[in-house]
Amino acid sequence: MPSDKKTKATNKLDKKEKQAKKKTESKAGAQSPEAIIAEAKAKAFTDESPERAFAHFRPLAEKVPAADLPLFTGQPLLMRANIKTALQAVDPHLPAAVTKLRDPRLTEVFELPSLVMALDFAAGRVPVAKLGAGEIDRMLAEGAPWRDLMLTYLEVASHPLVGLLPRERVAAVRAGQGKLDKAQDFVALPGLFAEFGAALAGKHPFPADKLDLMATLGGALVQQVRPARAITEAPKRTVESILRDQLAALVTERYDHLQVLAAVALGKRKADELLPALRSAVGLGGTAAPEQPAPPEAANPT
C-alpha cells in the first residue's frame, strides 16, 4: 500500500511537470509583440505612389456602401502629414497595445500613408462641381452653433481684464452678416485659435476636430457662396466622387484603429493629446494654418 501511494504521488508530480513544460513550450512558441508588429509591417502595402496606391486600394474601396456616404471635403496631403505624425508618436507604444488586443489590425494601420495617397489620386479625378443651395444651407447650419460658441468664448478671452488676444481681432470676425460672411468666419475662427495657440492652450474647451470641422466647412463654402446669392443647381455626384468618398471612409476607419491602439496603450486622454485629429489643420503646436479643401460636389448619390 505505501508503494501504491508513492506511485500515485509520483504520477501526479510527473503530470504537473508535463503540464508546466507544455505551458512553457506554448509560450516559447507564441510570437512576441515585436514579432507580430514586424510581420504586420512586412505584409502592409506601403507604396506611396498615388497611381499605384489607387490601383491597389480601389477594389477594396468599391466594396464600401455608397448609401449615406459622407462627402469628402478635406485635403489628403494634410491628412497624410497628420497620419505620419500619429504613426511616429504611437510606434514606441505598439508592443503594449498588441499585448492587450486580440486583433490590433496593424497591417491596415501601417497601410494608412499609402491609402491616403490613393485618396489624393482619387480626389484629382473628380470633376469640379458646385454646391447646391440646400447643401450650402446645411453646411452653414452645421457650423453655426460652433461659430457662436467660439465667438462668445473669444470675446471673453479678449476682454481687457483677460487679454489673451486682441479684442479688435475678435470684433472683426463678429462684424458683418450674410452667408458669405459666416463662411469667412468659419475660416477665421480656427485661424485665431492657431495664431494665438500659445496663449489659449489649455484655456479653451474646443477639441481639435471641431476646429477642423469649422476650417473644412469654411474652406468649402467661401469658394462657393457669392454675395446675395447661392448656386441653385444641384448636380448629382459622379462615379469618381463616390469612389473618392469611399476611399476617404477607409482612411477614416483605419485612423480610428490607430487611435484605438494609442488609447489601449496609453489611455484615451493621453492618446488624444499625442495624436492629431486626422483632418486637423491646427496641429499639435497650434501653429498651422486652417485647412482649405477643394470644392466638393452636391451630396445626392446617383
ABEGO torsion letter per residue (X at the ends): XAAAAAAAAAAAAAAAAAAAAAAAAAAAABBBAAAAAAAAAAABBABABAAAAAAAAAAAAAABBABGBBBBABBAAAAAAAAAAAAAAAAAAAAAAAAABABAGAAAAAAAAAAAAAAAAAAAABBBBBBBAAAAAAAAAAAAAAAAAAAAAAAAAABAAAGABBAAAAAAAABEBEAAAAAAAAAAAAAAAAAAAAAABGABABBAAAAAAAAAAAAAAAAABBBGBBBABBBBBBAAAAAAAAAAAAAAAAAAAAAAAAAAAAEAAAAAAABBBAABAAEAAGABBBBBBBBBBBABBX
